[in-house]
Amino acid sequence: MTFTIRWPDGAVERCYSPSLVIRDHFAAGADYALADFRARARTALIEASDRVQARYGFPCSRAMGQLDRIEAGCARFATTAGARVRVERFDDPAE
């Protein structure tokens, strides 16, 4: 599934998760403090990758790549006071 986020500077990014578990960690339309967003993304994407590994025998490289991109994005705003990330929506059939 994909989900769309809005960075503190207004840039929109479409993100990937191999599992709907992302919905257990984020809510559509919610804003998250930068550190909270990063921690939730890390937990969710590692959990999603672990699910892939349990089923197919190998971790999900796309999930880990997405986590790298999210962490790089968070690093860009690390010195921005009050920086927040908005989860705009989930782009999957359940939405």
C-alpha positions in Angstrom: 0.0 0.0 0.0 1.0 3.6 -0.3 0.4 6.5 2.0 0.9 10.2 1.4 2.7 12.5 3.8 3.2 16.3 3.9 6.6 17.5 5.2 7.0 20.7 7.4 7.9 22.7 4.2 4.7 21.7 2.5 6.3 19.1 0.2 4.1 16.1 -0.4 5.6 12.6 -0.7 4.0 9.3 -1.5 5.4 6.5 0.6 5.3 2.7 0.4 4.6 0.0 3.0 4.4 -3.7 2.1 1.7 -4.2 4.8 -1.4 -2.5 6.1 0.3 -2.4 9.5 1.1 1.2 8.7 -2.5 1.9 9.7 -1.8 0.7 13.2 0.8 3.4 13.7 -0.7 6.4 11.9 -4.1 8.0 11.3 -5.1 9.7 8.1 -5.3 13.5 8.5 -3.2 13.5 11.7 -0.1 15.6 12.4 2.9 14.2 14.2 5.8 15.9 15.8 8.9 15.1 13.8 10.5 12.7 16.3 7.2 10.9 16.9 6.7 10.5 13.2 10.2 9.2 12.7 9.8 6.7 15.6 6.3 5.5 14.4 7.6 5.1 10.8 10.6 3.1 12.0 8.4 0.8 14.1 5.8 0.4 11.4 8.2 -0.2 8.4 10.4 -2.7 10.4 7.2 -4.5 11.4 6.0 -4.6 7.8 9.4 -5.9 6.6 9.4 -8.5 9.3 6.0 -9.7 8.1 7.4 -10.1 4.6 10.4 -12.0 6.0 8.1 -14.3 8.0 6.1 -15.1 4.9 8.8 -15.2 2.1 12.0 -15.7 4.0 13.6 -12.4 3.3 13.1 -8.8 4.6 11.4 -6.2 2.4 14.1 -4.0 0.8 11.5 -1.5 -0.4 10.2 -1.0 3.2 13.8 -0.4 4.4 14.5 1.9 1.5 11.3 3.9 2.4 12.5 4.1 6.0 15.8 5.5 4.8 14.0 8.1 2.8 11.8 9.1 5.7 14.8 9.3 8.1 16.6 11.5 5.5 13.5 13.7 5.3 13.3 14.0 9.1 17.0 14.9 9.2 16.4 17.9 6.9 14.0 19.3 9.5 15.8 18.3 12.7 16.6 21.9 13.5 13.2 23.3 12.6 11.4 24.2 15.8 7.9 22.7 16.1 8.4 20.6 12.9 5.4 18.4 12.2 4.6 15.8 9.5 1.1 15.2 8.4 -0.2 11.8 7.2 -2.5 13.0 4.4 -4.1 9.7 3.4 -3.7 6.0 2.9 -3.9 5.0 -0.8 -5.3 1.5 -0.6 -8.6 -0.2 -1.3 -9.6 -0.1 2.4 -9.6 3.7 2.4 
